[in-house]
Amino acid sequence: MSDTVEGREAVALLERTRTTVHPQLRASVESLPGSVRRVAMYHFGWEHADGTPAAGSAGKAIRPALVLAAARALGGDPQPAVRAAAAVELAHNFTLLHDDVIDEDPTRRHRPTAWTVFGTPDAIIAGDAMLALALRLLAEDRHPAAAAASERLAACVIELCAGQQADCAFEERAPHEVSLEDCLGMAMAKTGALLGCACALGALYAGADEEEAAAMDAFGREAGLAFQLIDDLIGIWGDPARTGKPVGADLAAHKKSLPVVAALASGTPAGAELAELYGGPMDAAAVSRATAAVDRAGGRDWAQLQAADRMARAVHELSRAVPDLAAAGDLLALAEFVTRRTR
């Protein structure tokens, strides 16, 4: 993806976003009390577990980039939206810390997850503190849009929690008890909501009215669902050297991701085989069989087609707020980047 014009534009945009937003982000994290700060600094890749400086990645910065790009698309100055962009990234990392605990993921960004290093309680507490930091950034902001932005972010986090709860509940249900509609709704809440919120916040900081903000939110949500579909594909077929996670990690954890649920609902022999595999332990051989079954049952093709359809919907929603899509080049480059990535 990075070899295309749009890919190069997106990579450059993400790099500029990190340069612009990370000083605010890091200053916020460094304001935390010592023991909580240490976990947060490790999670962002700024420190090693012993507290010494590290030069790790603090993430791709897709969500803060969406905030700034949305502000630009509506003719606004992105600089006043930097605090909002940092707030969105803090909220995102609150979810990552908690997700890693819930999913018992051993690695993130190519190194041990915070909970495996500092313990579950400290990882959860650090996540809680990040969410509080996000809301404090907006509460202290004197921009006219800050109050509306704070309200949107709080509502978004509640939706994220509902999506996470649904995701966890799905894991306890038999394969045939989770419908594709249920799974799409969960993904929209768990992933689409925050990307939509990011775009809406950028719009608000550009002085957008409610209708424009709603259209930008809808754009982000649809792009977010496309993002999740691709992420789920990567969770099955991604290269561990690129993802930082073991091959087939989602299948080994019996996760009912979108390609898996599509395969289970296919009514095919391969779908039936997958349901049987999901009823028992998943060793390496079972993961390999399950991977092949998802593919044969059409789960892979369905997810790829659905991602393209959701991106088409996203562009339609964007055109409601920005009729001249040439003004939304950064947003479109980012959306293209996240739905064509391979890691």
Secondary structure, 3 states (H helix, E strand, C coil): CCCCHHHHHHHHHHHHHHHHHHHHHHHHHHCCCHHHHHHHHHHCCCECCCCCECCCCCCCCHHHHHHHHHHHHCCCCCHHHHHHHHHHHHHHHHHHHHHHHHHCCCEECCEECHHHHHCHHHHHHHHHHHHHHHHHHHHCCCCCCHHHHHHHHHHHHHHHHHHHHHHHHHHHCCHHHCCHHHHHHHHHHHHHHHHHHHHHHHHHHCCCCHHHHHHHHHHHHHHHHHHHHHHHHHHHHCCHHHHCCCCCHHHHCCCCCHHHHHHHCCCCHHHHHHHHHHCCCCCHHHHHHHHHHHHHCCHHHHHHHHHHHHHHHHHHHHHHHCCCHHHHHHHHHHHHHHHCCCC
